[in-house]
Amino acid sequence: MTLHTPKTVSIVVPCFNEAEALPHFLRRIMPVADQTPAYAWEFLFVNDGSKDESERLLVEASAHDPRIKVLSLSRNFGHQRAISAGLDWCEGAYIAVIDADLQDPPEAIPEMLARLDEGFDVVHGVRTDRSADSWAKRTGAALFYRFMRRHVLPDLPENSGDFKAMNRKVLLAVSQYPERVRFLRGALATVGFRQTTVPYARAERSAGHSKYPFWKVVAFSRDAIFSNSIWPLRLALPTGLLVELILVGIVALRCGQAVFSDGPSPTLVEALLALGVGATGALLLFVGIMAEYLKILLFEVKHRPVYLVRQTWNLDPGARKSVRDYNSEHIGFH
């Protein structure tokens, strides 16, 4: 007689100061698992250096349910690195990534798992309804995805965030991406394999406030572009050519005015001074662009760990399997 064991599913949940949202999230995610007995579930919460009561709430929940596992990082490493930590430590045959704010619905996860069962390797959650977001956020997201798909990552699904599901084959492939400046949704879009999407309506946060203020959104977009494309550097050549053409045009125009016009006109020195100011601004802009690339190179050359683990609950440190060996420093397990 052959015993059929259910597939294991790991739900990776990065958390940073989500104490207000976590009780709501747990009330929504646990029934999804209970109503889908075809799978064996584990919930891996990554506490990304939270300063509120997030860790305490997660530890208490893990004491009552062994399926809830907690990985607490030594400090705040950022959303993308927290997800990377969860992906390194999860043990499921299928893996889904979801934030704790409930803007992405846990109820969509079974549909994602069904797509994986059908033979797909990656399932992207795609936001078909973003009416819960502000006009500024919707507009910014539309511009970002349009730019990324046209100039940086043509395979990036439009309006897809980090709400995704994948099988272990894809997880191991993505784990071989060693970048410190991370854009995981871009990495998943470039690994290949069979990919599909699941649409859903984006909701408002269940509680608390966004951990992505405007400046973090700008920084995230900047890192996504600079870490995946040299397109900004290529702007230097056409910009330089444009400045040269303007310079030739100014000289030609001034010479024509001097020969054919008797009226007052700007002197050549004034025109060249105005051009010089503009050219200096463009030069400083491209120096800043090069500095961004140098910053990325510096982070990579240092070869520092992507994250450090301070403590775990319901996790066996010896069972951790990762393709990467440079982020294996762990302190204070119990």
Protein Blocks (a to p, Z undefined) as FASTA:
>chain_A
ZZddddddddddddehillmmmmmmmmmmmmmmmmmkbccddddddehiablmlmmmmmm
mmmomkbccdddfbdebjklmmmmmmmmpcbfbdcdddfklmacfklmmmmmmmmmnopa
bdcdddfbfklpcfklmmmmmmmmmmmmmmmmmmlcghiafbdcddfklmmmmmmpcbfb
dcfklmmmmngpadddddddddddfbdcdfbdfklmmmmmmmmmmmmccklmmmmmmmmm
mmmmmmmmmmmmmmmmmmmpcbdcddfklmmmmmmmmmmmmmmmmmmmmmmmmmmmmmmm
nopafbdcfbdchiafklpccfbfklmccehiZZ
